[in-house]
Amino acid sequence: MLGEFMYRNLIASALLSAALVSCATTSEMPLAQNMVRLDTNASGLIFTSAAGAITMKKAAEATLRRGYTHFRLDQAQTSSGSRFAGMSTYGSGTAQASVYGNNAYGSYSGSSFSTPVYAPTAQIGVTVIMFRANEAGARGAFDAADVLAKKGKV
């Protein structure tokens, strides 16, 4: 019973470690009045799988914020990998003590092991070119309001 409890603690600590190292950030650099560069860095299972949607949502937000309605993506670059996130450690032991008069004698036997925890990573870099609805470049481009309504999942 105690072994099962410790095993569950090990699993819970590994999941907590993975959750703590999960995040996504997007930086935006203006290139022209109707053009920005977006760079999204994501880590952790949840955010790496959503990096594309996060980038699309940020592109739609940037487009609407600048008074445009449509956008195209250019010079897209993606990469993925992993990074060291920490160690998950498990330990157990047995202690025994005996008291003789005013003296106590004891022994302890224990073991532990540590497992490295790696978080998956994803990077997306893209140039966003923005258009107004009546411009020729808007034809066939992403509709920013539609992308935002779908939370970037297009």
VMD Tcl script that builds the backbone (N, CA, C; Angstrom):
set m [mol new atoms 462]
animate dup $m
set s [atomselect $m all]
$s set {name element resname resid chain x y z} {
  {N N MET 1 A 0.825 -1.191 0.000}
  {CA C MET 1 A 0.000 0.000 0.000}
  {C C MET 1 A 0.871 1.256 0.000}
  {N N LEU 2 A 1.910 1.274 0.827}
  {CA C LEU 2 A 2.792 2.427 0.891}
  {C C LEU 2 A 3.510 2.623 -0.438}
  {N N GLY 3 A 3.903 1.530 -1.092}
  {CA C GLY 3 A 4.570 1.623 -2.389}
  {C C GLY 3 A 3.688 2.270 -3.439}
  {N N GLU 4 A 2.408 1.935 -3.432}
  {CA C GLU 4 A 1.468 2.519 -4.382}
  {C C GLU 4 A 1.305 4.015 -4.123}
  {N N PHE 5 A 1.257 4.398 -2.852}
  {CA C PHE 5 A 1.148 5.813 -2.486}
  {C C PHE 5 A 2.365 6.585 -3.001}
  {N N MET 6 A 3.553 6.032 -2.809}
  {CA C MET 6 A 4.772 6.713 -3.260}
  {C C MET 6 A 4.832 6.770 -4.780}
  {N N TYR 7 A 4.380 5.708 -5.436}
  {CA C TYR 7 A 4.343 5.693 -6.899}
  {C C TYR 7 A 3.417 6.797 -7.411}
  {N N ARG 8 A 2.255 6.952 -6.775}
  {CA C ARG 8 A 1.328 8.010 -7.176}
  {C C ARG 8 A 1.932 9.388 -6.943}
  {N N ASN 9 A 2.667 9.543 -5.853}
  {CA C ASN 9 A 3.344 10.817 -5.594}
  {C C ASN 9 A 4.375 11.113 -6.671}
  {N N LEU 10 A 5.084 10.073 -7.105}
  {CA C LEU 10 A 6.079 10.238 -8.159}
  {C C LEU 10 A 5.409 10.705 -9.449}
  {N N ILE 11 A 4.326 10.061 -9.818}
  {CA C ILE 11 A 3.598 10.441 -11.030}
  {C C ILE 11 A 3.052 11.860 -10.895}
  {N N ALA 12 A 2.488 12.181 -9.747}
  {CA C ALA 12 A 1.927 13.522 -9.532}
  {C C ALA 12 A 3.015 14.588 -9.620}
  {N N SER 13 A 4.192 14.322 -9.056}
  {CA C SER 13 A 5.265 15.320 -9.106}
  {C C SER 13 A 5.786 15.481 -10.533}
  {N N ALA 14 A 5.821 14.408 -11.309}
  {CA C ALA 14 A 6.251 14.511 -12.705}
  {C C ALA 14 A 5.256 15.347 -13.510}
  {N N LEU 15 A 3.971 15.130 -13.295}
  {CA C LEU 15 A 2.951 15.908 -14.005}
  {C C LEU 15 A 2.993 17.372 -13.603}
  {N N LEU 16 A 3.202 17.626 -12.319}
  {CA C LEU 16 A 3.304 19.011 -11.847}
  {C C LEU 16 A 4.517 19.689 -12.463}
  {N N SER 17 A 5.638 18.978 -12.531}
  {CA C SER 17 A 6.839 19.537 -13.155}
  {C C SER 17 A 6.570 19.903 -14.600}
  {N N ALA 18 A 5.900 19.007 -15.319}
  {CA C ALA 18 A 5.595 19.272 -16.726}
  {C C ALA 18 A 4.676 20.479 -16.865}
  {N N ALA 19 A 3.704 20.604 -15.983}
  {CA C ALA 19 A 2.773 21.734 -16.053}
  {C C ALA 19 A 3.478 23.048 -15.750}
  {N N LEU 20 A 4.407 23.032 -14.810}
  {CA C LEU 20 A 5.085 24.265 -14.421}
  {C C LEU 20 A 5.999 24.802 -15.510}
  {N N VAL 21 A 6.521 23.931 -16.354}
  {CA C VAL 21 A 7.429 24.391 -17.388}
  {C C VAL 21 A 6.707 24.625 -18.709}
  {N N SER 22 A 5.381 24.656 -18.679}
  {CA C SER 22 A 4.588 24.885 -19.877}
  {C C SER 22 A 4.263 26.367 -20.014}
  {N N CYS 23 A 4.570 26.919 -21.168}
  {CA C CYS 23 A 4.204 28.302 -21.427}
  {C C CYS 23 A 4.391 28.593 -22.914}
  {N N ALA 24 A 3.856 29.706 -23.334}
  {CA C ALA 24 A 4.043 30.166 -24.709}
  {C C ALA 24 A 4.111 31.682 -24.697}
  {N N THR 25 A 5.067 32.222 -25.437}
  {CA C THR 25 A 5.199 33.669 -25.568}
  {C C THR 25 A 5.345 33.999 -27.050}
  {N N THR 26 A 4.799 35.129 -27.427}
  {CA C THR 26 A 4.927 35.601 -28.807}
  {C C THR 26 A 5.431 37.030 -28.776}
  {N N SER 27 A 6.507 37.264 -29.511}
  {CA C SER 27 A 7.008 38.635 -29.632}
  {C C SER 27 A 6.612 39.172 -31.006}
  {N N GLU 28 A 6.376 40.463 -31.053}
  {CA C GLU 28 A 5.911 41.116 -32.277}
  {C C GLU 28 A 6.862 42.246 -32.624}
  {N N MET 29 A 7.370 42.232 -33.853}
  {CA C MET 29 A 8.268 43.291 -34.298}
  {C C MET 29 A 7.709 43.929 -35.570}
  {N N PRO 30 A 7.356 45.221 -35.523}
  {CA C PRO 30 A 6.847 45.897 -36.718}
  {C C PRO 30 A 7.937 45.983 -37.789}
  {N N LEU 31 A 7.574 45.672 -39.039}
  {CA C LEU 31 A 8.510 45.763 -40.157}
  {C C LEU 31 A 8.124 46.886 -41.114}
  {N N ALA 32 A 6.826 47.111 -41.249}
  {CA C ALA 32 A 6.287 48.176 -42.097}
  {C C ALA 32 A 4.905 48.502 -41.550}
  {N N GLN 33 A 4.233 49.481 -42.152}
  {CA C GLN 33 A 2.908 49.869 -41.657}
  {C C GLN 33 A 1.947 48.684 -41.681}
  {N N ASN 34 A 2.053 47.833 -42.716}
  {CA C ASN 34 A 1.134 46.708 -42.848}
  {C C ASN 34 A 1.852 45.350 -42.695}
  {N N MET 35 A 2.957 45.322 -41.956}
  {CA C MET 35 A 3.729 44.088 -41.853}
  {C C MET 35 A 4.401 43.976 -40.477}
  {N N VAL 36 A 4.270 42.797 -39.862}
  {CA C VAL 36 A 4.942 42.524 -38.591}
  {C C VAL 36 A 5.584 41.134 -38.656}
  {N N ARG 37 A 6.574 40.945 -37.829}
  {CA C ARG 37 A 7.205 39.633 -37.658}
  {C C ARG 37 A 6.752 39.095 -36.309}
  {N N LEU 38 A 6.211 37.871 -36.286}
  {CA C LEU 38 A 5.801 37.212 -35.051}
  {C C LEU 38 A 6.731 36.026 -34.788}
  {N N ASP 39 A 7.205 35.925 -33.570}
  {CA C ASP 39 A 8.025 34.786 -33.153}
  {C C ASP 39 A 7.399 34.195 -31.905}
  {N N THR 40 A 6.920 32.956 -32.015}
  {CA C THR 40 A 6.286 32.261 -30.907}
  {C C THR 40 A 7.222 31.178 -30.398}
  {N N ASN 41 A 7.452 31.171 -29.096}
  {CA C ASN 41 A 8.234 30.130 -28.429}
  {C C ASN 41 A 7.319 29.450 -27.427}
  {N N ALA 42 A 7.182 28.136 -27.561}
  {CA C ALA 42 A 6.288 27.382 -26.685}
  {C C ALA 42 A 7.045 26.208 -26.078}
  {N N SER 43 A 6.672 25.862 -24.840}
  {CA C SER 43 A 7.241 24.673 -24.212}
  {C C SER 43 A 6.150 23.965 -23.419}
  {N N GLY 44 A 6.320 22.665 -23.243}
  {CA C GLY 44 A 5.329 21.858 -22.558}
  {C C GLY 44 A 4.360 21.253 -23.555}
  {N N LEU 45 A 3.806 20.111 -23.214}
  {CA C LEU 45 A 2.929 19.393 -24.138}
  {C C LEU 45 A 1.735 20.206 -24.603}
  {N N ILE 46 A 1.120 20.923 -23.679}
  {CA C ILE 46 A -0.095 21.667 -24.021}
  {C C ILE 46 A 0.210 22.782 -25.012}
  {N N PHE 47 A 1.236 23.552 -24.731}
  {CA C PHE 47 A 1.505 24.736 -25.546}
  {C C PHE 47 A 2.217 24.424 -26.857}
  {N N THR 48 A 3.071 23.383 -26.901}
  {CA C THR 48 A 3.724 23.077 -28.174}
  {C C THR 48 A 2.714 22.618 -29.215}
  {N N SER 49 A 1.701 21.891 -28.784}
  {CA C SER 49 A 0.686 21.450 -29.743}
  {C C SER 49 A -0.210 22.601 -30.181}
  {N N ALA 50 A -0.263 23.669 -29.407}
  {CA C ALA 50 A -1.111 24.819 -29.733}
  {C C ALA 50 A -0.328 25.989 -30.317}
  {N N ALA 51 A 0.961 25.834 -30.565}
  {CA C ALA 51 A 1.794 26.953 -31.026}
  {C C ALA 51 A 1.285 27.556 -32.331}
  {N N GLY 52 A 0.829 26.724 -33.256}
  {CA C GLY 52 A 0.304 27.234 -34.522}
  {C C GLY 52 A -0.935 28.084 -34.322}
  {N N ALA 53 A -1.863 27.606 -33.505}
  {CA C ALA 53 A -3.091 28.360 -33.238}
  {C C ALA 53 A -2.778 29.661 -32.495}
  {N N ILE 54 A -1.820 29.603 -31.575}
  {CA C ILE 54 A -1.431 30.814 -30.843}
  {C C ILE 54 A -0.885 31.856 -31.809}
  {N N THR 55 A -0.044 31.424 -32.744}
  {CA C THR 55 A 0.546 32.343 -33.719}
  {C C THR 55 A -0.525 32.928 -34.633}
  {N N MET 56 A -1.448 32.099 -35.090}
  {CA C MET 56 A -2.534 32.590 -35.951}
  {C C MET 56 A -3.400 33.613 -35.223}
  {N N LYS 57 A -3.701 33.342 -33.966}
  {CA C LYS 57 A -4.514 34.273 -33.177}
  {C C LYS 57 A -3.780 35.606 -33.009}
  {N N LYS 58 A -2.482 35.550 -32.733}
  {CA C LYS 58 A -1.696 36.785 -32.585}
  {C C LYS 58 A -1.638 37.546 -33.906}
  {N N ALA 59 A -1.557 36.831 -35.028}
  {CA C ALA 59 A -1.545 37.488 -36.344}
  {C C ALA 59 A -2.873 38.199 -36.587}
  {N N ALA 60 A -3.975 37.554 -36.241}
  {CA C ALA 60 A -5.295 38.168 -36.408}
  {C C ALA 60 A -5.439 39.397 -35.517}
  {N N GLU 61 A -4.992 39.290 -34.271}
  {CA C GLU 61 A -5.075 40.431 -33.345}
  {C C GLU 61 A -4.246 41.607 -33.852}
  {N N ALA 62 A -3.031 41.338 -34.327}
  {CA C ALA 62 A -2.164 42.407 -34.838}
  {C C ALA 62 A -2.800 43.068 -36.061}
  {N N THR 63 A -3.427 42.272 -36.913}
  {CA C THR 63 A -4.073 42.786 -38.124}
  {C C THR 63 A -5.221 43.733 -37.763}
  {N N LEU 64 A -6.100 43.296 -36.900}
  {CA C LEU 64 A -7.250 44.111 -36.515}
  {C C LEU 64 A -6.822 45.358 -35.735}
  {N N ARG 65 A -5.824 45.226 -34.878}
  {CA C ARG 65 A -5.339 46.353 -34.070}
  {C C ARG 65 A -4.793 47.477 -34.953}
  {N N ARG 66 A -4.253 47.119 -36.124}
  {CA C ARG 66 A -3.683 48.114 -37.035}
  {C C ARG 66 A -4.700 48.624 -38.067}
  {N N GLY 67 A -5.961 48.205 -37.946}
  {CA C GLY 67 A -6.995 48.699 -38.844}
  {C C GLY 67 A -7.124 47.916 -40.139}
  {N N TYR 68 A -6.548 46.746 -40.232}
  {CA C TYR 68 A -6.665 45.908 -41.423}
  {C C TYR 68 A -7.664 44.784 -41.155}
  {N N THR 69 A -8.090 44.094 -42.218}
  {CA C THR 69 A -9.095 43.050 -42.069}
  {C C THR 69 A -8.596 41.660 -42.452}
  {N N HIS 70 A -7.595 41.584 -43.315}
  {CA C HIS 70 A -7.097 40.311 -43.823}
  {C C HIS 70 A -5.574 40.249 -43.697}
  {N N PHE 71 A -5.046 39.019 -43.688}
  {CA C PHE 71 A -3.600 38.865 -43.628}
  {C C PHE 71 A -3.142 37.604 -44.350}
  {N N ARG 72 A -1.893 37.648 -44.763}
  {CA C ARG 72 A -1.216 36.493 -45.342}
  {C C ARG 72 A 0.044 36.233 -44.519}
  {N N LEU 73 A 0.507 35.000 -44.551}
  {CA C LEU 73 A 1.727 34.631 -43.851}
  {C C LEU 73 A 2.833 34.440 -44.862}
  {N N ASP 74 A 4.032 34.914 -44.535}
  {CA C ASP 74 A 5.182 34.809 -45.434}
  {C C ASP 74 A 6.413 34.463 -44.602}
  {N N GLN 75 A 7.371 33.832 -45.225}
  {CA C GLN 75 A 8.654 33.496 -44.587}
  {C C GLN 75 A 8.463 32.743 -43.274}
  {N N ALA 76 A 7.605 31.742 -43.299}
  {CA C ALA 76 A 7.339 30.953 -42.085}
  {C C ALA 76 A 8.496 29.994 -41.813}
  {N N GLN 77 A 8.870 29.902 -40.548}
  {CA C GLN 77 A 9.917 28.992 -40.100}
  {C C GLN 77 A 9.417 28.302 -38.839}
  {N N THR 78 A 9.608 26.987 -38.769}
  {CA C THR 78 A 9.206 26.238 -37.576}
  {C C THR 78 A 10.344 25.321 -37.150}
  {N N SER 79 A 10.401 25.054 -35.866}
  {CA C SER 79 A 11.352 24.079 -35.334}
  {C C SER 79 A 10.788 23.527 -34.033}
  {N N SER 80 A 11.277 22.349 -33.653}
  {CA C SER 80 A 10.841 21.746 -32.398}
  {C C SER 80 A 12.017 21.015 -31.770}
  {N N GLY 81 A 11.909 20.779 -30.482}
  {CA C GLY 81 A 12.967 20.092 -29.749}
  {C C GLY 81 A 12.529 19.853 -28.317}
  {N N SER 82 A 13.485 19.881 -27.416}
  {CA C SER 82 A 13.175 19.725 -25.993}
  {C C SER 82 A 14.231 20.455 -25.180}
  {N N ARG 83 A 13.869 20.731 -23.920}
  {CA C ARG 83 A 14.822 21.376 -23.006}
  {C C ARG 83 A 14.693 20.732 -21.637}
  {N N PHE 84 A 15.782 20.751 -20.898}
  {CA C PHE 84 A 15.805 20.193 -19.549}
  {C C PHE 84 A 14.916 21.039 -18.650}
  {N N ALA 85 A 13.972 20.398 -17.953}
  {CA C ALA 85 A 13.035 21.127 -17.115}
  {C C ALA 85 A 13.262 20.895 -15.625}
  {N N GLY 86 A 13.976 19.849 -15.260}
  {CA C GLY 86 A 14.222 19.571 -13.847}
  {C C GLY 86 A 14.374 18.083 -13.608}
  {N N MET 87 A 14.388 17.727 -12.341}
  {CA C MET 87 A 14.550 16.331 -11.952}
  {C C MET 87 A 13.334 15.891 -11.151}
  {N N SER 88 A 12.903 14.661 -11.390}
  {CA C SER 88 A 11.854 14.043 -10.605}
  {C C SER 88 A 12.530 12.989 -9.740}
  {N N THR 89 A 12.424 13.116 -8.421}
  {CA C THR 89 A 13.136 12.237 -7.502}
  {C C THR 89 A 12.169 11.412 -6.674}
  {N N TYR 90 A 12.520 10.144 -6.489}
  {CA C TYR 90 A 11.730 9.214 -5.698}
  {C C TYR 90 A 12.662 8.591 -4.674}
  {N N GLY 91 A 12.229 8.511 -3.448}
  {CA C GLY 91 A 13.061 7.889 -2.419}
  {C C GLY 91 A 12.217 7.107 -1.435}
  {N N SER 92 A 12.807 6.062 -0.860}
  {CA C SER 92 A 12.118 5.287 0.169}
  {C C SER 92 A 13.170 4.718 1.111}
  {N N GLY 93 A 12.745 4.382 2.295}
  {CA C GLY 93 A 13.696 3.837 3.257}
  {C C GLY 93 A 13.002 3.179 4.424}
  {N N THR 94 A 13.802 2.478 5.226}
  {CA C THR 94 A 13.326 1.790 6.414}
  {C C THR 94 A 14.241 2.155 7.569}
  {N N ALA 95 A 13.662 2.488 8.693}
  {CA C ALA 95 A 14.449 2.821 9.876}
  {C C ALA 95 A 14.088 1.856 11.002}
  {N N GLN 96 A 15.081 1.570 11.842}
  {CA C GLN 96 A 14.863 0.694 12.996}
  {C C GLN 96 A 15.641 1.277 14.162}
  {N N ALA 97 A 15.026 1.314 15.333}
  {CA C ALA 97 A 15.704 1.852 16.513}
  {C C ALA 97 A 15.429 0.952 17.711}
  {N N SER 98 A 16.427 0.873 18.563}
  {CA C SER 98 A 16.304 0.116 19.814}
  {C C SER 98 A 16.826 0.991 20.939}
  {N N VAL 99 A 16.171 0.928 22.081}
  {CA C VAL 99 A 16.589 1.709 23.244}
  {C C VAL 99 A 17.060 0.735 24.329}
  {N N TYR 100 A 18.256 0.981 24.815}
  {CA C TYR 100 A 18.834 0.213 25.922}
  {C C TYR 100 A 19.223 1.202 26.998}
  {N N GLY 101 A 18.467 1.238 28.035}
  {CA C GLY 101 A 18.758 2.183 29.117}
  {C C GLY 101 A 18.580 3.600 28.630}
  {N N ASN 102 A 19.642 4.394 28.753}
  {CA C ASN 102 A 19.618 5.785 28.307}
  {C C ASN 102 A 20.165 5.960 26.898}
  {N N ASN 103 A 20.444 4.874 26.213}
  {CA C ASN 103 A 21.031 4.946 24.869}
  {C C ASN 103 A 20.060 4.422 23.824}
  {N N ALA 104 A 20.085 5.049 22.663}
  {CA C ALA 104 A 19.281 4.593 21.535}
  {C C ALA 104 A 20.225 4.215 20.398}
  {N N TYR 105 A 19.943 3.086 19.786}
  {CA C TYR 105 A 20.738 2.603 18.674}
  {C C TYR 105 A 19.798 2.430 17.485}
  {N N GLY 106 A 20.252 2.833 16.324}
  {CA C GLY 106 A 19.366 2.726 15.175}
  {C C GLY 106 A 20.104 2.490 13.881}
  {N N SER 107 A 19.344 2.134 12.911}
  {CA C SER 107 A 19.896 1.961 11.568}
  {C C SER 107 A 18.856 2.438 10.554}
  {N N TYR 108 A 19.338 2.787 9.414}
  {CA C TYR 108 A 18.462 3.258 8.340}
  {C C TYR 108 A 18.965 2.661 7.029}
  {N N SER 109 A 18.069 2.204 6.253}
  {CA C SER 109 A 18.406 1.689 4.926}
  {C C SER 109 A 17.469 2.371 3.942}
  {N N GLY 110 A 18.017 2.960 2.924}
  {CA C GLY 110 A 17.166 3.677 1.976}
  {C C GLY 110 A 17.744 3.674 0.581}
  {N N SER 111 A 16.908 4.060 -0.342}
  {CA C SER 111 A 17.348 4.196 -1.732}
  {C C SER 111 A 16.533 5.301 -2.384}
  {N N SER 112 A 17.090 5.841 -3.418}
  {CA C SER 112 A 16.383 6.868 -4.175}
  {C C SER 112 A 16.899 6.857 -5.604}
  {N N PHE 113 A 16.114 7.405 -6.479}
  {CA C PHE 113 A 16.560 7.594 -7.856}
  {C C PHE 113 A 15.938 8.865 -8.402}
  {N N SER 114 A 16.619 9.449 -9.355}
  {CA C SER 114 A 16.141 10.671 -9.990}
  {C C SER 114 A 16.068 10.460 -11.491}
  {N N THR 115 A 15.062 11.056 -12.071}
  {CA C THR 115 A 14.868 10.967 -13.510}
  {C C THR 115 A 14.794 12.378 -14.066}
  {N N PRO 116 A 15.576 12.672 -15.105}
  {CA C PRO 116 A 15.470 14.008 -15.692}
  {C C PRO 116 A 14.126 14.186 -16.387}
  {N N VAL 117 A 13.604 15.399 -16.313}
  {CA C VAL 117 A 12.337 15.734 -16.963}
  {C C VAL 117 A 12.650 16.727 -18.084}
  {N N TYR 118 A 12.228 16.378 -19.286}
  {CA C TYR 118 A 12.438 17.243 -20.440}
  {C C TYR 118 A 11.094 17.755 -20.938}
  {N N ALA 119 A 11.042 19.020 -21.282}
  {CA C ALA 119 A 9.827 19.625 -21.819}
  {C C ALA 119 A 9.990 19.799 -23.323}
  {N N PRO 120 A 8.991 19.391 -24.094}
  {CA C PRO 120 A 9.067 19.629 -25.536}
  {C C PRO 120 A 8.981 21.131 -25.822}
  {N N THR 121 A 9.610 21.551 -26.902}
  {CA C THR 121 A 9.586 22.963 -27.281}
  {C C THR 121 A 9.185 23.094 -28.752}
  {N N ALA 122 A 8.643 24.239 -29.096}
  {CA C ALA 122 A 8.310 24.558 -30.484}
  {C C ALA 122 A 8.552 26.044 -30.703}
  {N N GLN 123 A 9.084 26.369 -31.859}
  {CA C GLN 123 A 9.295 27.764 -32.241}
  {C C GLN 123 A 8.687 27.972 -33.614}
  {N N ILE 124 A 7.958 29.085 -33.748}
  {CA C ILE 124 A 7.363 29.471 -35.031}
  {C C ILE 124 A 7.701 30.931 -35.267}
  {N N GLY 125 A 8.250 31.199 -36.430}
  {CA C GLY 125 A 8.521 32.568 -36.847}
  {C C GLY 125 A 7.824 32.814 -38.170}
  {N N VAL 126 A 7.143 33.937 -38.290}
  {CA C VAL 126 A 6.389 34.209 -39.508}
  {C C VAL 126 A 6.251 35.719 -39.712}
  {N N THR 127 A 6.257 36.127 -40.971}
  {CA C THR 127 A 5.979 37.516 -41.317}
  {C C THR 127 A 4.502 37.617 -41.697}
  {N N VAL 128 A 3.813 38.563 -41.103}
  {CA C VAL 128 A 2.381 38.767 -41.347}
  {C C VAL 128 A 2.222 40.011 -42.214}
  {N N ILE 129 A 1.613 39.835 -43.385}
  {CA C ILE 129 A 1.355 40.951 -44.298}
  {C C ILE 129 A -0.148 41.216 -44.266}
  {N N MET 130 A -0.527 42.457 -43.977}
  {CA C MET 130 A -1.924 42.808 -43.727}
  {C C MET 130 A -2.529 43.612 -44.873}
  {N N PHE 131 A -3.840 43.401 -45.080}
  {CA C PHE 131 A -4.572 44.070 -46.154}
  {C C PHE 131 A -5.932 44.535 -45.649}
  {N N ARG 132 A -6.465 45.530 -46.328}
  {CA C ARG 132 A -7.844 45.932 -46.095}
  {C C ARG 132 A -8.733 45.148 -47.056}
  {N N ALA 133 A -10.007 44.995 -46.712}
  {CA C ALA 133 A -10.923 44.140 -47.474}
  {C C ALA 133 A -10.999 44.504 -48.954}
  {N N ASN 134 A -10.857 45.783 -49.295}
  {CA C ASN 134 A -10.999 46.213 -50.689}
  {C C ASN 134 A -9.695 46.127 -51.485}
  {N N GLU 135 A -8.594 45.706 -50.868}
  {CA C GLU 135 A -7.315 45.598 -51.568}
  {C C GLU 135 A -7.202 44.231 -52.255}
  {N N ALA 136 A -6.470 44.216 -53.356}
  {CA C ALA 136 A -6.332 42.977 -54.133}
  {C C ALA 136 A -5.686 41.854 -53.314}
  {N N GLY 137 A -4.762 42.174 -52.440}
  {CA C GLY 137 A -4.073 41.161 -51.640}
  {C C GLY 137 A -4.973 40.444 -50.646}
  {N N ALA 138 A -6.139 41.039 -50.346}
  {CA C ALA 138 A -7.069 40.431 -49.384}
  {C C ALA 138 A -7.770 39.220 -49.975}
  {N N ARG 139 A -7.831 39.153 -51.315}
  {CA C ARG 139 A -8.515 38.030 -51.974}
  {C C ARG 139 A -7.744 36.744 -51.693}
  {N N GLY 140 A -8.407 35.789 -51.029}
  {CA C GLY 140 A -7.773 34.505 -50.712}
  {C C GLY 140 A -6.943 34.529 -49.430}
  {N N ALA 141 A -6.860 35.681 -48.776}
  {CA C ALA 141 A -6.091 35.794 -47.533}
  {C C ALA 141 A -6.972 35.390 -46.343}
  {N N PHE 142 A -6.343 35.227 -45.195}
  {CA C PHE 142 A -7.085 34.918 -43.970}
  {C C PHE 142 A -7.907 36.129 -43.541}
  {N N ASP 143 A -9.147 35.905 -43.173}
  {CA C ASP 143 A -10.006 36.941 -42.615}
  {C C ASP 143 A -9.694 36.997 -41.116}
  {N N ALA 144 A -9.145 38.109 -40.657}
  {CA C ALA 144 A -8.681 38.224 -39.269}
  {C C ALA 144 A -9.808 38.009 -38.259}
  {N N ALA 145 A -10.985 38.556 -38.523}
  {CA C ALA 145 A -12.103 38.392 -37.590}
  {C C ALA 145 A -12.513 36.926 -37.491}
  {N N ASP 146 A -12.497 36.208 -38.615}
  {CA C ASP 146 A -12.850 34.793 -38.635}
  {C C ASP 146 A -11.805 33.967 -37.872}
  {N N VAL 147 A -10.534 34.266 -38.092}
  {CA C VAL 147 A -9.453 33.552 -37.393}
  {C C VAL 147 A -9.566 33.786 -35.886}
  {N N LEU 148 A -9.855 35.016 -35.492}
  {CA C LEU 148 A -9.981 35.339 -34.077}
  {C C LEU 148 A -11.191 34.640 -33.464}
  {N N ALA 149 A -12.301 34.575 -34.195}
  {CA C ALA 149 A -13.500 33.891 -33.700}
  {C C ALA 149 A -13.230 32.395 -33.478}
  {N N LYS 150 A -12.358 31.822 -34.301}
  {CA C LYS 150 A -12.000 30.411 -34.178}
  {C C LYS 150 A -10.803 30.193 -33.246}
  {N N LYS 151 A -10.362 31.263 -32.584}
  {CA C LYS 151 A -9.230 31.232 -31.646}
  {C C LYS 151 A -7.958 30.688 -32.297}
  {N N GLY 152 A -7.782 31.024 -33.569}
  {CA C GLY 152 A -6.578 30.648 -34.289}
  {C C GLY 152 A -6.576 29.243 -34.852}
  {N N LYS 153 A -7.620 28.486 -34.598}
  {CA C LYS 153 A -7.690 27.095 -35.066}
  {C C LYS 153 A -8.344 27.029 -36.440}
  {N N VAL 154 A -7.576 27.367 -37.462}
  {CA C VAL 154 A -8.104 27.378 -38.833}
  {C C VAL 154 A -7.541 26.224 -39.630}
}
mol reanalyze $m
mol bondsrecalc $m
mol representation Tube
mol addrep $m
